């Protein structure tokens, strides 16, 4: 078995900053100070600069005039593109399943369903936990494709979706509770092997957020 490659300082900083942006520990418009990050991680400015360059390429941060760096704001266009992309890909993957899910996938779905049932959605911490579980669920669905390139592409799309969900939580009174029920229904259909119905319900689930963006 090949030995797992050790992550570079740049990769560690990049992943940690991206996680903070996705889960809104760093909010849109918040300034990013290269020297402060270097001090926080106790590293030189080189790996920090490399991490920020990658985040800038992915549009998670924006370099403005006089080299001022801030967390990027989410545009209406980006929100629309994320939702439309998910509507094309996720229901298709589920619908394309031709055999019953294996025991390991069923076990993971049951664990996710249990986690959704137990979460309270009472504060910011529980909201972040909910969005983590939501990400795990949709990422698991994407992995059913067994297509490495598609999985890598969707990973970024799902992370952007998590950030959008979090920023809109104020407008989503009652929506997250409904989402919990929708997840459970989709999981039950997947385990049952009714992929056509699971795909249809998944599309409705994603469209509910689409409607929230356009009509709230």
Backbone as a printed PyTorch tensor [residue, N CA C, xyz], in Angstrom:
tensor([[[  0.8390,  -1.2010,   0.0000],
         [  0.0000,   0.0000,   0.0000],
         [  0.8740,   1.2510,   0.0000]],

        [[  0.5620,   2.1860,  -0.8830],
         [  1.3460,   3.4230,  -0.9780],
         [  1.1600,   4.2820,   0.2680]],

        [[  2.2640,   4.8900,   0.7060],
         [  2.2060,   5.7480,   1.8930],
         [  1.5010,   7.0530,   1.5550]],

        [[  0.6300,   7.4990,   2.4420],
         [ -0.1280,   8.7130,   2.2050],
         [  0.8060,   9.9210,   2.2030]],

        [[  0.6580,  10.7870,   1.1810],
         [  1.5150,  11.9590,   1.0430],
         [  1.2040,  12.9860,   2.1190]],

        [[  2.2510,  13.5330,   2.7180],
         [  2.0830,  14.5570,   3.7420],
         [  1.7090,  15.8800,   3.0900]],

        [[  0.6940,  16.5530,   3.6390],
         [  0.2540,  17.8230,   3.0780],
         [  1.2910,  18.9130,   3.3080]],

        [[  1.4310,  19.7960,   2.3270],
         [  2.3380,  20.9280,   2.4550],
         [  1.7000,  22.0000,   3.3330]],

        [[  2.5080,  22.9490,   3.7740],
         [  1.9810,  24.0570,   4.5890],
         [  0.9480,  24.8400,   3.7920]],

        [[  1.2060,  25.0370,   2.5240],
         [  0.2710,  25.7540,   1.6610],
         [ -1.0780,  25.0510,   1.6070]],

        [[ -1.0640,  23.7200,   1.4780],
         [ -2.3060,  22.9530,   1.4020],
         [ -3.0900,  23.0250,   2.7110]],

        [[ -2.3700,  22.9440,   3.8270],
         [ -3.0150,  23.0080,   5.1440],
         [ -3.6900,  24.3600,   5.3410]],

        [[ -2.9820,  25.4390,   5.0240],
         [ -3.5220,  26.7920,   5.1900],
         [ -4.6750,  27.0230,   4.2270]],

        [[ -4.5100,  26.5850,   2.9830],
         [ -5.5670,  26.7350,   1.9730],
         [ -6.8560,  26.0440,   2.4190]],

        [[ -6.7580,  24.7980,   2.8520],
         [ -7.9450,  24.0400,   3.2430],
         [ -8.6170,  24.6480,   4.4680]],

        [[ -7.8050,  25.1260,   5.4190],
         [ -8.3740,  25.6930,   6.6330],
         [ -9.0680,  27.0240,   6.3470]],

        [[ -8.4460,  27.8680,   5.5410],
         [ -9.0680,  29.1480,   5.1800],
         [-10.3360,  28.9270,   4.3530]],

        [[-10.2900,  27.9630,   3.4460],
         [-11.4660,  27.6750,   2.6250],
         [-12.6180,  27.1830,   3.5000]],

        [[-12.2990,  26.3310,   4.4770],
         [-13.3370,  25.8440,   5.4010],
         [-13.9540,  27.0080,   6.1630]],

        [[-13.1260,  27.9370,   6.6120],
         [-13.6300,  29.0910,   7.3550],
         [-14.5140,  29.9870,   6.4790]],

        [[-14.1710,  30.0880,   5.1950],
         [-14.9800,  30.8860,   4.2740],
         [-16.2950,  30.1790,   3.9750]],

        [[-16.2200,  28.8730,   3.6980],
         [-17.4150,  28.0930,   3.3640],
         [-18.4200,  28.1180,   4.5060]],

        [[-17.9230,  27.9540,   5.7460],
         [-18.8240,  27.9230,   6.9010],
         [-18.9400,  29.2750,   7.5930]],

        [[-18.5460,  30.3340,   6.8410],
         [-18.8100,  31.7190,   7.2360],
         [-18.1990,  32.1190,   8.5740]],

        [[-17.1030,  31.4630,   8.9470],
         [-16.3100,  31.9940,  10.0600],
         [-15.6040,  33.2580,   9.5690]],

        [[-15.3240,  33.2870,   8.2620],
         [-14.8560,  34.4970,   7.5790],
         [-15.9750,  34.9330,   6.6450]],

        [[-16.6180,  36.0320,   6.9570],
         [-17.8050,  36.4730,   6.2280],
         [-17.4420,  37.2600,   4.9740]],

        [[-18.3510,  37.3140,   3.9980],
         [-18.1170,  38.1070,   2.7880],
         [-17.7630,  39.5500,   3.1310]],

        [[-16.7130,  40.0570,   2.4690],
         [-16.2770,  41.4250,   2.7120],
         [-15.2560,  41.5610,   3.8170]],

        [[-15.0270,  40.5040,   4.5810],
         [-14.0720,  40.5630,   5.6880],
         [-12.6420,  40.6410,   5.1420]],

        [[-11.8040,  41.5450,   5.6810],
         [-10.4280,  41.6860,   5.1800],
         [ -9.5610,  40.4720,   5.5320]],

        [[ -8.6430,  40.1500,   4.6340],
         [ -7.6910,  39.0540,   4.8290],
         [ -6.2980,  39.6650,   4.8920]],

        [[ -5.6270,  39.4940,   6.0240],
         [ -4.2950,  40.0580,   6.2100],
         [ -3.2490,  38.9440,   6.1320]],

        [[ -2.4030,  39.0230,   5.1230],
         [ -1.3940,  37.9810,   4.8950],
         [ -0.4720,  37.7990,   6.0950]],

        [[  0.0010,  38.9080,   6.6750],
         [  0.9410,  38.8090,   7.7890],
         [  0.2730,  38.2300,   9.0440]],

        [[ -1.0030,  38.5550,   9.2540],
         [ -1.7230,  38.0100,  10.4120],
         [ -1.9240,  36.5020,  10.2820]],

        [[ -2.2040,  36.0390,   9.0580],
         [ -2.3720,  34.6000,   8.8290],
         [ -1.0460,  33.8770,   9.0490]],

        [[  0.0390,  34.4640,   8.5550],
         [  1.3660,  33.8700,   8.7460],
         [  1.6880,  33.7450,  10.2370]],

        [[  1.3080,  34.7700,  11.0010],
         [  1.5420,  34.7500,  12.4440],
         [  0.6830,  33.6920,  13.1220]],

        [[ -0.5730,  33.5680,  12.6830],
         [ -1.4970,  32.5920,  13.2710],
         [ -0.9950,  31.1640,  13.0800]],

        [[ -0.4550,  30.8560,  11.8940],
         [  0.0100,  29.5040,  11.5990],
         [  1.4980,  29.3140,  11.8920]],

        [[  2.1390,  30.4060,  12.3270],
         [  3.5620,  30.3640,  12.6700],
         [  4.4030,  29.8870,  11.4840]],

        [[  4.1690,  30.5290,  10.3200],
         [  4.8970,  30.1770,   9.1030],
         [  5.3630,  31.4640,   8.4170]],

        [[  6.1880,  31.3090,   7.4060],
         [  6.5930,  32.4630,   6.6060],
         [  5.4120,  32.8990,   5.7270]],

        [[  5.5620,  34.0160,   5.0470],
         [  4.4540,  34.5260,   4.2230],
         [  4.3170,  33.7620,   2.8990]],

        [[  5.3300,  32.9800,   2.5310],
         [  5.2960,  32.2860,   1.2340],
         [  4.1480,  31.2830,   1.1240]],

        [[  3.9890,  30.3150,   2.0580],
         [  2.8590,  29.3840,   1.9250],
         [  1.5070,  30.0740,   2.0580]],

        [[  1.4560,  31.1530,   2.8330],
         [  0.2150,  31.9230,   2.9680],
         [ -0.1360,  32.5680,   1.6320]],

        [[  0.8530,  33.1780,   0.9940],
         [  0.6310,  33.8280,  -0.3020],
         [  0.1780,  32.8080,  -1.3480]],

        [[  0.7770,  31.6150,  -1.3230],
         [  0.3930,  30.5630,  -2.2780],
         [ -1.0460,  30.1020,  -2.0410]],

        [[ -1.4180,  29.9700,  -0.7620],
         [ -2.7920,  29.5640,  -0.4230],
         [ -3.7920,  30.6250,  -0.8710]],

        [[ -3.4480,  31.8940,  -0.6530],
         [ -4.3470,  32.9880,  -1.0410],
         [ -4.4770,  33.0930,  -2.5570]],

        [[ -3.4110,  32.8140,  -3.2760],
         [ -3.4670,  32.8260,  -4.7330],
         [ -4.4570,  31.7790,  -5.2480]],

        [[ -4.4430,  30.5910,  -4.6270],
         [ -5.3710,  29.5410,  -5.0380],
         [ -6.8090,  29.9240,  -4.7050]],

        [[ -7.0330,  30.4940,  -3.5230],
         [ -8.3770,  30.9350,  -3.1420],
         [ -8.8690,  32.0520,  -4.0630]],

        [[ -7.9390,  32.8980,  -4.4990],
         [ -8.2960,  33.9660,  -5.4300],
         [ -8.6840,  33.3890,  -6.7950]],

        [[ -7.9580,  32.3710,  -7.2520],
         [ -8.2880,  31.7200,  -8.5230],
         [ -9.6740,  31.0830,  -8.4800]],

        [[-10.0530,  30.6080,  -7.2980],
         [-11.3560,  29.9630,  -7.1330],
         [-12.4540,  30.9550,  -6.7490]],

        [[-12.0890,  32.2450,  -6.6990],
         [-13.0430,  33.3300,  -6.4030],
         [-13.6100,  33.2900,  -4.9750]],

        [[-12.8660,  32.7070,  -4.0520],
         [-13.2850,  32.7530,  -2.6490],
         [-12.7990,  34.0340,  -1.9740]],

        [[-11.7260,  34.6160,  -2.5130],
         [-11.2570,  35.9080,  -2.0270],
         [-11.0590,  36.8240,  -3.2290]],

        [[-11.0390,  38.1400,  -2.9620],
         [-10.8930,  39.1320,  -4.0230],
         [ -9.7750,  40.0900,  -3.6620]],

        [[ -8.8520,  40.2910,  -4.5940],
         [ -7.7710,  41.2600,  -4.4050],
         [ -8.2190,  42.5710,  -5.0370]],

        [[ -8.3770,  43.5950,  -4.2110],
         [ -8.8910,  44.8810,  -4.6750],
         [ -7.7480,  45.8840,  -4.8470]],

        [[ -8.1120,  47.1380,  -5.0370],
         [ -7.1100,  48.1910,  -5.2460],
         [ -6.1430,  48.2640,  -4.0690]],

        [[ -4.8930,  48.6220,  -4.3890],
         [ -3.8320,  48.7520,  -3.3880],
         [ -3.5970,  47.4360,  -2.6370]],

        [[ -3.8400,  46.3120,  -3.3310],
         [ -3.5840,  44.9690,  -2.8050],
         [ -4.3880,  44.6580,  -1.5480]],

        [[ -5.5420,  45.2960,  -1.4130],
         [ -6.4480,  44.9670,  -0.3110],
         [ -7.1600,  43.6540,  -0.6430]],

        [[ -7.0960,  42.6890,   0.2770],
         [ -7.6740,  41.3610,   0.0390],
         [ -8.8520,  41.1430,   0.9730]],

        [[ -9.9840,  40.7230,   0.3930],
         [-11.1890,  40.4900,   1.1790],
         [-11.8500,  39.1830,   0.7680]],

        [[-12.6610,  38.6280,   1.6750],
         [-13.4760,  37.4610,   1.3370],
         [-14.4960,  37.8940,   0.2890]],

        [[-14.6040,  37.1330,  -0.7850],
         [-15.5040,  37.5030,  -1.8830],
         [-16.9650,  37.4670,  -1.4490]],

        [[-17.7290,  38.3750,  -2.0080],
         [-19.1780,  38.3510,  -1.8120],
         [-19.7870,  37.3400,  -2.7700]],

        [[-20.9730,  36.8540,  -2.4390],
         [-21.6590,  35.9010,  -3.3030],
         [-22.6200,  36.6620,  -4.2040]],

        [[-22.4340,  36.5210,  -5.4950],
         [-23.3040,  37.2150,  -6.4410],
         [-24.5580,  36.3980,  -6.7080]],

        [[-25.5890,  37.0870,  -7.1520],
         [-26.8320,  36.4200,  -7.5380],
         [-26.5610,  35.4320,  -8.6660]],

        [[-25.6750,  35.8170,  -9.5800],
         [-25.3350,  34.9480, -10.7060],
         [-24.7080,  33.6440, -10.2240]],

        [[-23.7750,  33.7470,  -9.2620],
         [-23.1310,  32.5320,  -8.7430],
         [-24.1440,  31.6120,  -8.0740]],

        [[-25.0490,  32.1910,  -7.3020],
         [-26.0700,  31.3840,  -6.6280],
         [-26.9060,  30.6290,  -7.6600]],

        [[-27.2640,  31.3370,  -8.7250],
         [-28.0620,  30.7370,  -9.7810],
         [-27.2880,  29.6010, -10.4640]],

        [[-26.0150,  29.8410, -10.7370],
         [-25.1930,  28.8390, -11.4290],
         [-24.9970,  27.5890, -10.5810]],

        [[-24.7900,  27.7580,  -9.2920],
         [-24.6140,  26.6050,  -8.3970],
         [-25.8720,  25.7410,  -8.3810]],

        [[-27.0220,  26.3810,  -8.2270],
         [-28.2780,  25.6360,  -8.1680],
         [-28.5540,  24.9200,  -9.4880]],

        [[-28.3700,  25.6130, -10.5970],
         [-28.6210,  25.0080, -11.9000],
         [-27.6960,  23.8240, -12.1520]],

        [[-26.4310,  23.9480, -11.7430],
         [-25.4710,  22.8530, -11.9180],
         [-25.8800,  21.6340, -11.1030]],

        [[-26.2960,  21.8700,  -9.8820],
         [-26.7280,  20.7550,  -9.0300],
         [-27.9800,  20.0730,  -9.5850]],

        [[-28.8880,  20.8670, -10.1240],
         [-30.1150,  20.3000, -10.6880],
         [-29.8240,  19.4000, -11.8870]],

        [[-28.7980,  19.7290, -12.6450],
         [-28.4260,  18.9160, -13.8020],
         [-27.7560,  17.6140, -13.3670]],

        [[-26.8750,  17.6920, -12.3610],
         [-25.9990,  16.5550, -12.0460],
         [-26.5770,  15.5780, -11.0220]],

        [[-26.9950,  16.0700,  -9.8610],
         [-27.3430,  15.1510,  -8.7680],
         [-28.5330,  14.2400,  -9.0770]],

        [[-29.6750,  14.7760,  -9.5430],
         [-30.7880,  13.8700,  -9.8640],
         [-30.4170,  12.8510, -10.9520]],

        [[-29.5810,  13.2710, -11.9110],
         [-29.1580,  12.3650, -12.9840],
         [-28.3630,  11.1830, -12.4150]],

        [[-27.4400,  11.4740, -11.4900],
         [-26.6290,  10.4010, -10.8940],
         [-27.5120,   9.3900, -10.1820]],

        [[-28.4540,   9.8910,  -9.3830],
         [-29.3470,   8.9960,  -8.6380],
         [-30.2100,   8.1740,  -9.5930]],

        [[-30.7510,   8.8490, -10.5970],
         [-31.6330,   8.1890, -11.5630],
         [-30.9000,   7.1070, -12.3480]],

        [[-29.5820,   7.2730, -12.5130],
         [-28.7900,   6.3470, -13.3250],
         [-28.4070,   5.0630, -12.5960]],

        [[-28.6900,   4.9880, -11.2870],
         [-28.3430,   3.7720, -10.5390],
         [-29.1890,   2.6040, -11.0410]],

        [[-28.5340,   1.4770, -11.2890],
         [-29.2340,   0.3290, -11.8740],
         [-29.3080,  -0.8850, -10.9580]],

        [[-28.6790,  -0.8080,  -9.7970],
         [-28.7220,  -1.9310,  -8.8610],
         [-28.8100,  -1.4140,  -7.4310]],

        [[-29.2190,  -2.2740,  -6.5270],
         [-29.3570,  -1.8910,  -5.1210],
         [-28.0270,  -1.3910,  -4.5730]],

        [[-28.0780,  -0.4420,  -3.6620],
         [-26.8700,   0.1090,  -3.0680],
         [-26.1680,  -0.9410,  -2.2120]],

        [[-24.8470,  -0.8650,  -2.1700],
         [-24.0960,  -1.8350,  -1.3660],
         [-24.2790,  -1.5510,   0.1200]],

        [[-23.9170,  -2.5200,   0.9320],
         [-24.1540,  -2.4550,   2.3820],
         [-23.4540,  -1.2660,   3.0340]],

        [[-22.2500,  -0.9210,   2.5630],
         [-21.5060,   0.1920,   3.1610],
         [-22.2010,   1.5250,   2.8860]],

        [[-22.7120,   1.6970,   1.6670],
         [-23.4290,   2.9350,   1.3210],
         [-24.7220,   3.0460,   2.1150]],

        [[-25.4390,   1.9240,   2.2550],
         [-26.6760,   1.9190,   3.0500],
         [-26.3710,   2.2910,   4.4950]],

        [[-25.2840,   1.7530,   5.0380],
         [-24.8970,   2.0630,   6.4290],
         [-24.6300,   3.5630,   6.5830]],

        [[-23.9150,   4.1440,   5.6230],
         [-23.6110,   5.5800,   5.6830],
         [-24.8870,   6.4160,   5.5880]],

        [[-25.8130,   6.0000,   4.7390],
         [-27.0850,   6.7230,   4.6080],
         [-27.8940,   6.6500,   5.9000]],

        [[-27.8920,   5.4840,   6.5350],
         [-28.6130,   5.3260,   7.8090],
         [-27.9930,   6.2220,   8.8830]],

        [[-26.6640,   6.3340,   8.8980],
         [-25.9810,   7.1940,   9.8730],
         [-26.3260,   8.6580,   9.6320]],

        [[-26.3710,   9.0510,   8.3620],
         [-26.7270,  10.4290,   8.0130],
         [-28.1690,  10.7240,   8.4200]],

        [[-29.0580,   9.7830,   8.1570],
         [-30.4700,   9.9570,   8.5340],
         [-30.6020,  10.1230,  10.0480]],

        [[-29.8540,   9.3300,  10.8020],
         [-29.8740,   9.4210,  12.2640],
         [-29.3560,  10.7830,  12.7310]],

        [[-28.2930,  11.2710,  12.0730],
         [-27.7280,  12.5750,  12.4350],
         [-28.7240,  13.6970,  12.1740]],

        [[-29.4460,  13.6270,  11.0530],
         [-30.4560,  14.6380,  10.7430],
         [-31.5650,  14.6280,  11.7990]],

        [[-31.9760,  13.4530,  12.2300],
         [-33.0470,  13.3460,  13.2220],
         [-32.6370,  13.9540,  14.5550]],

        [[-31.3640,  13.8100,  14.9050],
         [-30.9020,  14.2100,  16.2410],
         [-30.5780,  15.6930,  16.3480]],

        [[-30.3420,  16.3600,  15.2230],
         [-29.9240,  17.7550,  15.2810],
         [-31.0920,  18.6710,  15.6240]],

        [[-30.8150,  19.7180,  16.3900],
         [-31.8840,  20.5740,  16.9210],
         [-32.0980,  21.8640,  16.1360]],

        [[-31.0690,  22.3580,  15.4280],
         [-31.1430,  23.6290,  14.6980],
         [-31.5090,  24.7930,  15.6180]],

        [[-30.9130,  24.8000,  16.7930],
         [-31.2640,  25.8080,  17.7920],
         [-30.3080,  26.9970,  17.8360]],

        [[-29.1200,  26.8560,  17.2430],
         [-28.1400,  27.9450,  17.3110],
         [-27.1750,  27.8420,  16.1320]],

        [[-26.1770,  28.7370,  16.1210],
         [-25.2130,  28.7810,  15.0270],
         [-24.4210,  27.4830,  14.9220]],

        [[-24.0270,  26.9200,  16.0720],
         [-23.2480,  25.6810,  16.0630],
         [-24.0280,  24.5370,  15.4340]],

        [[-25.3010,  24.4110,  15.8030],
         [-26.1200,  23.3330,  15.2420],
         [-26.3910,  23.5600,  13.7560]],

        [[-26.4880,  24.8280,  13.3310],
         [-26.6760,  25.1280,  11.9140],
         [-25.4620,  24.6630,  11.1190]],

        [[-24.2670,  24.9610,  11.6270],
         [-23.0510,  24.5160,  10.9410],
         [-22.9790,  22.9960,  10.9030]],

        [[-23.3970,  22.3540,  11.9870],
         [-23.4110,  20.8940,  12.0280],
         [-24.3810,  20.3520,  10.9880]],

        [[-25.5480,  20.9840,  10.8880],
         [-26.5400,  20.5800,   9.8860],
         [-25.9560,  20.6820,   8.4820]],

        [[-25.2730,  21.7780,   8.1940],
         [-24.7210,  21.9800,   6.8620],
         [-23.5880,  21.0050,   6.5650]],

        [[-22.8400,  20.6160,   7.5980],
         [-21.8230,  19.5750,   7.4310],
         [-22.4610,  18.2510,   7.0360]],

        [[-23.5470,  17.9060,   7.7210],
         [-24.2560,  16.6550,   7.4130],
         [-24.8650,  16.7310,   6.0150]],

        [[-25.4420,  17.8920,   5.6860],
         [-26.0280,  18.0980,   4.3710],
         [-24.9720,  17.8930,   3.2800]],

        [[-23.7790,  18.4390,   3.5140],
         [-22.6890,  18.2650,   2.5590],
         [-22.3190,  16.7880,   2.4200]],

        [[-22.1890,  16.0840,   3.5450],
         [-21.8440,  14.6610,   3.5170],
         [-22.8720,  13.8620,   2.7170]],

        [[-24.1630,  14.2080,   2.8930],
         [-25.2220,  13.4910,   2.2000],
         [-25.1230,  13.6860,   0.6860]],

        [[-25.0400,  14.9370,   0.2610],
         [-25.0160,  15.2060,  -1.1750],
         [-23.7030,  14.7490,  -1.8080]],

        [[-22.6140,  14.8110,  -1.0540],
         [-21.3410,  14.3050,  -1.5670],
         [-21.4120,  12.7880,  -1.7580]],

        [[-22.0590,  12.0990,  -0.8380],
         [-22.2440,  10.6490,  -0.9640],
         [-23.0490,  10.3170,  -2.2220]],

        [[-24.0770,  11.1180,  -2.5000],
         [-24.8720,  10.8990,  -3.7130],
         [-24.0080,  11.0650,  -4.9650]],

        [[-23.1690,  12.0940,  -4.9720],
         [-22.2970,  12.3370,  -6.1210],
         [-21.3150,  11.1760,  -6.3030]],

        [[-20.8380,  10.6200,  -5.1900],
         [-19.8830,   9.5100,  -5.2480],
         [-20.4900,   8.2450,  -5.8520]],

        [[-21.8210,   8.1640,  -5.9020],
         [-22.4730,   7.0160,  -6.5290],
         [-22.1290,   6.9390,  -8.0190]],

        [[-21.6910,   8.0550,  -8.5920],
         [-21.3340,   8.0790, -10.0200],
         [-20.0670,   7.2860, -10.2950]],

        [[-19.1920,   7.1740,  -9.2700],
         [-17.8810,   6.5170,  -9.4110],
         [-17.0520,   7.1660, -10.5190]],

        [[-17.3160,   8.4430, -10.7710],
         [-16.6040,   9.2190, -11.7860],
         [-15.7080,  10.2210, -11.0660]],

        [[-14.4070,   9.9810, -11.0740],
         [-13.4740,  10.7890, -10.2860],
         [-13.5290,  12.2640, -10.6590]],

        [[-13.5340,  12.5700, -11.9530],
         [-13.5500,  13.9630, -12.3990],
         [-14.8400,  14.6660, -11.9910]],

        [[-15.9420,  13.9590, -12.1190],
         [-17.2330,  14.5320, -11.7460],
         [-17.3000,  14.7700, -10.2400]],

        [[-16.7690,  13.8340,  -9.4700],
         [-16.7720,  13.9600,  -8.0110],
         [-15.9490,  15.1750,  -7.5710]],

        [[-14.7690,  15.3500,  -8.1620],
         [-13.9180,  16.4910,  -7.8150],
         [-14.5950,  17.8130,  -8.1800]],

        [[-15.2450,  17.8370,  -9.3380],
         [-15.9550,  19.0440,  -9.7720],
         [-17.0980,  19.3690,  -8.8090]],

        [[-17.8870,  18.3480,  -8.4590],
         [-19.0600,  18.5570,  -7.6010],
         [-18.6700,  18.9070,  -6.1710]],

        [[-17.5040,  18.4840,  -5.7480],
         [-17.0490,  18.8010,  -4.4010],
         [-16.9990,  20.3110,  -4.1970]],

        [[-16.4520,  21.0250,  -5.1780],
         [-16.3910,  22.4830,  -5.0810],
         [-17.7820,  23.1050,  -5.1690]],

        [[-18.6220,  22.5740,  -6.0600],
         [-19.9910,  23.0860,  -6.2030],
         [-20.7480,  22.9460,  -4.8840]],

        [[-20.6040,  21.8050,  -4.2190],
         [-21.3120,  21.5680,  -2.9560],
         [-20.7950,  22.4810,  -1.8470]],

        [[-19.4920,  22.7390,  -1.8470],
         [-18.9390,  23.6510,  -0.8480],
         [-19.4810,  25.0690,  -1.0410]],

        [[-19.6120,  25.5030,  -2.2780],
         [-20.1880,  26.8160,  -2.5540],
         [-21.6550,  26.8540,  -2.1300]],

        [[-22.3360,  25.7420,  -2.3140],
         [-23.7440,  25.6530,  -1.9180],
         [-23.8940,  25.7680,  -0.4070]],

        [[-22.9940,  25.1330,   0.3430],
         [-23.0230,  25.2240,   1.8070],
         [-22.9040,  26.6730,   2.2450]],

        [[-21.9940,  27.4050,   1.6310],
         [-21.7870,  28.8210,   1.9820],
         [-23.0500,  29.6370,   1.7030]],

        [[-23.7000,  29.3640,   0.5860],
         [-24.9310,  30.0760,   0.2450],
         [-26.0350,  29.7790,   1.2460]],

        [[-26.1750,  28.4990,   1.6010],
         [-27.1860,  28.1000,   2.5930],
         [-26.9750,  28.8610,   3.8930]],

        [[-25.7220,  28.8830,   4.3450],
         [-25.4370,  29.5110,   5.6430],
         [-25.7870,  30.9920,   5.6250]],

        [[-25.4010,  31.6790,   4.5600],
         [-25.6390,  33.1220,   4.4830],
         [-27.1140,  33.4660,   4.3760]],

        [[-27.9210,  32.5160,   3.9100],
         [-29.3520,  32.7640,   3.7590],
         [-30.1680,  32.2330,   4.9350]],

        [[-29.5030,  31.7400,   5.9690],
         [-30.2230,  31.0690,   7.0650],
         [-31.2580,  31.9810,   7.7220]],

        [[-31.0090,  33.2910,   7.7320],
         [-31.9540,  34.2180,   8.3410],
         [-33.2850,  34.2050,   7.5830]],

        [[-33.2030,  33.9930,   6.2620],
         [-34.4070,  33.9890,   5.4350],
         [-35.0800,  32.6210,   5.3750]],

        [[-34.5200,  31.6470,   6.0910],
         [-34.9770,  30.2720,   5.9210],
         [-35.7380,  29.7350,   7.1270]],

        [[-36.5000,  30.5710,   7.7810],
         [-37.2700,  30.1270,   8.9340],
         [-38.1890,  28.9700,   8.5240]],

        [[-38.0050,  27.8360,   9.1500],
         [-38.8240,  26.6620,   8.8520],
         [-38.3040,  25.8320,   7.6920]],

        [[-37.4360,  26.4120,   6.8570],
         [-36.9630,  25.6880,   5.6760],
         [-36.0480,  24.5220,   6.0450]],

        [[-35.1640,  24.7190,   7.0260],
         [-34.2140,  23.6650,   7.3820],
         [-34.9130,  22.4570,   7.9920]],

        [[-35.9760,  22.6970,   8.7560],
         [-36.7420,  21.5730,   9.3130],
         [-37.3780,  20.7550,   8.1930]],

        [[-37.8940,  21.4460,   7.1760],
         [-38.4610,  20.7400,   6.0270],
         [-37.3780,  19.9740,   5.2850]],

        [[-36.1840,  20.5780,   5.2060],
         [-35.0700,  19.9220,   4.5150],
         [-34.6920,  18.6170,   5.2150]],

        [[-34.7540,  18.6130,   6.5440],
         [-34.4680,  17.3790,   7.2900],
         [-35.4180,  16.2650,   6.8590]],

        [[-36.7040,  16.5740,   6.7520],
         [-37.7020,  15.5740,   6.3390],
         [-37.4590,  15.1230,   4.8960]],

        [[-37.0690,  16.0680,   4.0460],
         [-36.8040,  15.7280,   2.6470],
         [-35.6120,  14.7930,   2.5160]],

        [[-34.5650,  15.0640,   3.3150],
         [-33.3970,  14.1820,   3.3040],
         [-33.7920,  12.7600,   3.6860]],

        [[-34.5860,  12.6440,   4.7470],
         [-34.9770,  11.3150,   5.2140],
         [-35.7840,  10.5630,   4.1500]],

        [[-36.6720,  11.2700,   3.4810],
         [-37.4870,  10.6330,   2.4460],
         [-36.6150,  10.1410,   1.2970]],

        [[-35.6470,  10.9750,   0.8850],
         [-34.7400,  10.5900,  -0.2070],
         [-33.9010,   9.3860,   0.1970]],

        [[-33.3880,   9.3940,   1.4180],
         [-32.5720,   8.2790,   1.9060],
         [-33.3750,   6.9830,   1.9060]],

        [[-34.6060,   7.0390,   2.3840],
         [-35.4520,   5.8400,   2.4320],
         [-35.6970,   5.2850,   1.0250]],

        [[-35.9030,   6.1810,   0.0580],
         [-36.1240,   5.7510,  -1.3280],
         [-34.8570,   5.1380,  -1.9260]],

        [[-33.7000,   5.7000,  -1.5900],
         [-32.4320,   5.1650,  -2.0700],
         [-32.1910,   3.7570,  -1.5410]],

        [[-32.3990,   3.5880,  -0.2480],
         [-32.1870,   2.2790,   0.3730],
         [-33.1630,   1.2520,  -0.2020]],

        [[-34.3650,   1.7050,  -0.4860],
         [-35.3880,   0.8320,  -1.0670],
         [-35.0590,   0.4400,  -2.5120]],

        [[-34.2140,   1.2570,  -3.1630],
         [-33.8530,   0.9990,  -4.5540],
         [-34.7610,   1.6830,  -5.5530]],

        [[-35.6170,   2.5910,  -5.0810],
         [-36.5180,   3.3290,  -5.9680],
         [-35.7990,   4.6010,  -6.4130]],

        [[-34.8730,   4.4360,  -7.3500],
         [-34.0020,   5.5420,  -7.7390],
         [-34.7420,   6.6120,  -8.5470]],

        [[-35.7580,   6.2290,  -9.2970],
         [-36.5400,   7.2070, -10.0660],
         [-37.2470,   8.1850,  -9.1240]],

        [[-37.8940,   7.6470,  -8.0710],
         [-38.5790,   8.5050,  -7.1040],
         [-37.5790,   9.3170,  -6.2910]],

        [[-36.4410,   8.6950,  -5.9420],
         [-35.4010,   9.4020,  -5.1820],
         [-34.8770,  10.5760,  -5.9970]],

        [[-34.6740,  10.3600,  -7.3000],
         [-34.1900,  11.4210,  -8.1800],
         [-35.1930,  12.5710,  -8.2580]],

        [[-36.4710,  12.2360,  -8.3840],
         [-37.5260,  13.2520,  -8.4680],
         [-37.5940,  14.0740,  -7.1860]],

        [[-37.5260,  13.3940,  -6.0370],
         [-37.5680,  14.0910,  -4.7510],
         [-36.3110,  14.9270,  -4.5290]],

        [[-35.1740,  14.4330,  -5.0080],
         [-33.9280,  15.1860,  -4.8960],
         [-34.0060,  16.4750,  -5.7030]],

        [[-34.5610,  16.3910,  -6.9020],
         [-34.7280,  17.5820,  -7.7350],
         [-35.6290,  18.6050,  -7.0480]],

        [[-36.7210,  18.1530,  -6.4390],
         [-37.6270,  19.0510,  -5.7160],
         [-36.9150,  19.6780,  -4.5180]],

        [[-36.0760,  18.8850,  -3.8500],
         [-35.3200,  19.3490,  -2.6870],
         [-34.3650,  20.4760,  -3.0730]],

        [[-33.6430,  20.3120,  -4.1790],
         [-32.7140,  21.3420,  -4.6420],
         [-33.4810,  22.5670,  -5.1340]],

        [[-34.6000,  22.3380,  -5.8260],
         [-35.4030,  23.4470,  -6.3470],
         [-35.9960,  24.2980,  -5.2220]],

        [[-36.2110,  23.7130,  -4.0570],
         [-36.7560,  24.4730,  -2.9310],
         [-35.8160,  25.6130,  -2.5580]],

        [[-34.5160,  25.3600,  -2.6560],
         [-33.5380,  26.4120,  -2.3790],
         [-33.5260,  27.4250,  -3.5180]],

        [[-33.6940,  26.9420,  -4.7380],
         [-33.7970,  27.8050,  -5.9250],
         [-34.9480,  28.7950,  -5.7360]],

        [[-36.1060,  28.2960,  -5.3010],
         [-37.2700,  29.1530,  -5.0600],
         [-37.0010,  30.1540,  -3.9350]],

        [[-36.2450,  29.7020,  -2.9390],
         [-35.9240,  30.5760,  -1.8090],
         [-35.0700,  31.7490,  -2.2790]],

        [[-34.1320,  31.4700,  -3.1880],
         [-33.2590,  32.5130,  -3.7150],
         [-34.0460,  33.5330,  -4.5200]],

        [[-34.9990,  33.0420,  -5.3240],
         [-35.7040,  33.9310,  -6.2530],
         [-36.9070,  34.6290,  -5.6560]],

        [[-37.5540,  33.9920,  -4.6930],
         [-38.8540,  34.5210,  -4.2510],
         [-38.9020,  34.9560,  -2.7820]],

        [[-37.7730,  34.8620,  -2.0710],
         [-37.7800,  35.3180,  -0.6840],
         [-37.5110,  36.8230,  -0.6270]]])
